[in-house]
Amino acid sequence: MLDHDNVECALPLALEYVGVLTELAQPPSDAIIASVIELADGFKAKEGGAAQDAEENVLAAALAWNGATALHGRVAAMYLRHFDESRKTDVSASLQMLNKFIANACVAEEPELLARSLIERLAGRGVEMMLAAGVMRFAARMNLRDANAALGVYARHHDHDLDGDWANAVKRLPPVLTFVAYLLKTCERDATPLFQSLTERYYGEIQVLPQGDALVAKIGELYFGVRAAPNMMDMITNMFNN
């Protein structure tokens, strides 16, 4: 049906296919996941808002069926494309798309994609804040490897060698990324007082980060056993559910 540009009829069939996969309740193979991504790609290739909505619907159903990293990677690519399309006409919508890209790139474990996409599209304070939020999202998923990898991409891009003289290299980073670099090091140690001191010292930077308070609270709970206030726990739950 997509070969004949019949998006309206193709969408229910695509959703039915994903529904059958859900009912089977079996671990999916790489080939099955690839087939779902191929369906989404079929809608992507068509023009118009209906095709774009269909792509989103298929991928939303796919994520409800299975949270495979490959699916999150495909969703991240979709939101990055939407950001590129909307950034010059709708700032608010483009920011939402960028935040969704970051969230899905983190679940997909794609630090290189995350960092390079932000570096290529943003500048100055913008790239610093969004990258810091992405690095903290990796850490909040107990993924310090990719958190450090994403920060490393930015550092190398600006000729800061975090693999060499780390202490001096970190001082040359923008303040919000200096905070993130220290935070990652602190997460590698049992250093609750240091974590608390760090978050107090960089309070101003945390406040301007997208969902900065919630990310810090999640990291504090995971690595240092620092319990967040009940209202903050609601924010954390909503952040990771969305």
HUJOZI-V560430 format. One record per helix or strand of 3 or more residues. SS is the DSSP state (h for helix, s for strand). FROM is the first residue (numbers start at 1). LEN is the number of residues. If there is no record, write none. Layout:
SS;FROM;LEN
SS;FROM;LEN
//
This chain:
h;2;3
h;7;18
h;30;15
h;49;17
h;69;18
h;91;17
h;111;11
h;124;17
h;144;14
h;166;6
h;175;13
h;192;10
h;203;6
h;212;13
h;230;12
//
